[in-house]
Amino acid sequence: MTLRNVCLCAFALTSMLTFAGCQTAPTPEPKRDVAADRKAIDALRDQYTIAFNSSDAAATAASFTDDAIVMEANQASVEGKQAIQAMFEAMFKANAVKISLTPAETQVAGDWAYERGAAAITVTPKAGKPIEQSLRYVVILNRQPDGSWKLYRDMGNSSEPLPGAVGTKK
């Protein structure tokens, strides 16, 4: 190796080490109060339940982000807060609907959280008898810039076996 090559290698190595030392460390995530986050998520769930049970489509839809998606069993996905509000308006117009939610698990990770649980819904068509449904749900929540939590994804399915299905469990 010639002196010129040794100098070039030494220069390259020194430059790499210098630039590597100039990199800034990643900004640490701010400490979050998980207990406060869970309390806020509980409050959102309560607000949603009150709005739903009051047949208030606008207040129910206000629980969702603008780009939320609702995915219910045997129905097409509903995308966006406006479409979600229209879905609730149609539901509340045709039925008296009551819901109770029982969370089984709520996990928070930074600005995201998920919850899974059970729902009991009673749907009474305007011209019909009440129908009771047991459901399971999973929701993904997102912390908004103002610190509040909103529903980002909402997916539910029935806990009831399909009619005539053999070997299915609840």
C-alpha positions, 0 to 999 in steps of 0.5 A: 500500500502506498503512502497516498493510499494509507493517507486516503484510508486514514482520511476516510476513516477519520471522516466517517468517525467524525460524522458518526459522532455528529449524529444526534440521538433520537428524541426520546418518547415523552413519558405517558401516563397510561392510567390517565390514557385508560381513564380517557378511553373509558370516558370516550367509551361512556360518551359513545354509549350515551350518544348511541343509546340516545340515537344521536348519530352526530354525537356517536360519529364524533367519537371517530377520527375523520378517516375511521373505518367501521367493519361490522359482520355481514356488512360492507366496510363504512369509511370516513366519519361522514359515512359513519354518521350516515350509517348511524342515522339510517340505523336510528331511523329504522330502529330503537337501539340500545348498547352496553359495552364491556371491555375485556382488555385495553392496551395503550402504546404511545399515541395508539391503543386497542380495546377488545370486549363484548357488546350486548345490543337490543335492536327493536325495529319500528314495526317488530319485536326486540332482537338481542345480539351478543357481539365481540369487538376490537377497536383501535384508538388514536390520540389526537393532536389535542390529546383526546382519544378517538376511534380509528378502526372499529370491528365487531362480529357476532358471538352467536353461532350461525343458524344450523351450524354444527360444532360452533362455539360462542 
